[in-house]
Amino acid sequence: MIKVYDDLFDKKFLVETSHFLTFQETWKANNTYFGPHEKKPFPYSSVGSYLIMGHTYFSSSTNYTDNSPLTSQLFSTFNHLLKNTEEKTSLDYISANLQFKGMNTEFHVDGREDQMVFIWMLSYFDVDKNQGGEFIHQPTNTKIPFVNGRVIKMTASDLHKGAPFTKDHTPRLSIKFKFTAALGEK
């Protein structure tokens, strides 16, 4: 299951959010993917198939809430998405990724079959349609072009990947809201 939503946010909000993420947020090269046949090295699991920049804002499983000024805004954004997509749910996780040209990823999943994700695509910089940044959803063999502010909703267990921009020094941002859908609400 995959749905695409555009025009859910006004331009000023997109600029403010992407500006904060690009120029003020603290990023770490901590988003490591391990393929199904790769062993996670003990104890740090720091080297896998790829490594991109990441930031975690909220995790219900570890009772973690980041003290970033953006965190409360992301909770409000999630509630706005729920209102506009008529979901009934409980939030499990909020995280963000930052990719530059060359930070290619592998197909991966973001959760279980009973979970859903909103993936919010952002960039502070203007990018043309032919400059990459697309989202690739493997179950439907769909390549979704990057549009600033676009939201993709899908089952968390769907294989997918996000491509970086092909333009040098231009970060592609994405924020993932993972949630458990109420029974029968997918």
N, C-alpha and C positions, 0 to 999 in steps of 0.2 A: 504494500500500500504506500503510495506516495502522492502528495498534493503540494502544489506551489501557490504561494500567496504573494502578491505584490501590492504596493501602495497602502500598507498598514501603518506607516509612520511618516511624519512630515519631515521635510528636508533638514530643517534646523536640528531636530532630534538626531537624525542620522549623522550629521556633521559633528555635533557635540560628542556623541558616543564614539564615533570612529576617531575623532581627534584625541580624546582621552586615551583610548586604547593604543593609538599609534605613538603618542608623544609623552604620555604620563604614566601609563601602567608599567609595572615591573614584570618582565617576561623572563622565563627560564627555559632552557633547552631541556625540557622534561617530559615531552610527549613522545614516548617511545612505543613503537608497535612491534610485537612479536608474532610472527606467522604461526599457523597451527602446528608446525613441526619444529619450531625453534624452541630451544630451552632458555628459560630466563636465568641468567647468571646470578648467583647468590653473592652478596646480599643486596646489591644495589639495582640490578636489572637495568643498567644504564645504556646498553648497546643492543639494538635490535635491527629490524629491517630499515627503519628510518627514524629520524629524530627531528622534530619541529618544535617551535616555541609554544608553550602552553601556560595557562593560568587557571587555577580552580577557584571558583567563587563560593560554591556551596556543595556540600555532600551530606545527604541525610543519613547515609550508612555510618559515617564517622562522626556525625554531629558537628561538622566543621562549617563555619561561616567566615569568609574572608573579611578583613576590615577595610578593603578597598572602598573608596568613595563611590565606586560604580555598583557595588553589590546591591544596595537598596533599590537603585534604578532598575537593575536586572530582575528583581522580584516583581516590580511594577510592570516591566515589559512582559514577563511571563504571564501575569494576570491579564494584561491586554490581549495577548495571543489567545489565551483560553476563552476570553469573551468573544473574540472574533472568529473562533473556530468551534465554538460550542462544545468544548471538551469538559469532562468531569474527571478530575485526576488528583494525584498527589505528586508534588515535585520531589525528584530524587537527586538531581545533580545539575549544576550549572558550571560550564567551563568554556574557555576561549582558546582558539588557536591563532597563530600568526605564521604565515608562510611567505618567504621570499622566493624569487626565481631560483630554481634548482632544488628547492625543498619539496621534492615529489613524494607522494605517499603511496601506500599499497591499499588494495581493497581491504576493508575492515568492517567490523560491526561495532555499534555503540552500546549494545545492551541485549536484553533477552526478548523473546517473542512477545511477552506480555507488557513490554515497555514501548513507549513512543518517544520520538525526539522532534523538537523544532530545531532546525539549523538556520541561523540568521546570518546572512552574508553581508559583509561590510567592507568598505574601503574609504579612507579619507581622501585618496587621490582619484582623479578622474581616469577611467580606463575605457578604452574602446572595446567593442564586442569581439574584435579579433585578437585581443591581448590575453586570452586565457582566463583562468579563474573559475572555470566551469565545475559543476558538481556532477559526478557520474554515479548513477544508480544502477547497479548491476542486475538486480532481478527483472527490471523492465527494459534493460539495455538503453537507458535514457541518458542523454547528456544535456544537462540544464545549464544554459548560459548564466554567467555572473551578471546580476543586476543588483546595484547597491540597495540594501534594505530588503531584498527578497528573503522570504522565509519558506523553508522546505519542511514539510511534516511527513514523517515516515515511521514505519515500524523499526524499532531500535536494532533488531536482529538482521535487517537488510544489509547486504554487502554494498559498500559505497566508498567513494574517495573524493576529495576536493583537490583540484589542480591549482598550483600557484599561477600568478600572472607571468606572462612571458616578458614583461617590461622590467628592466633592471630597477632595483631599489624601490619597488612598489609593493608594500605588504598587502596580502590578502588576509582579511580577518574573518573569523566565523565564531559565533557563540552558539553553544549547544545547550539546550534545555532538555534534560531527560526526565521523563515522568512515567508513572504507572497509570495506565488508562483504567478507568472504572470498568468493571465487567460488562462486556457487550457494547463498549463505547468507542472501539477503534474505528 
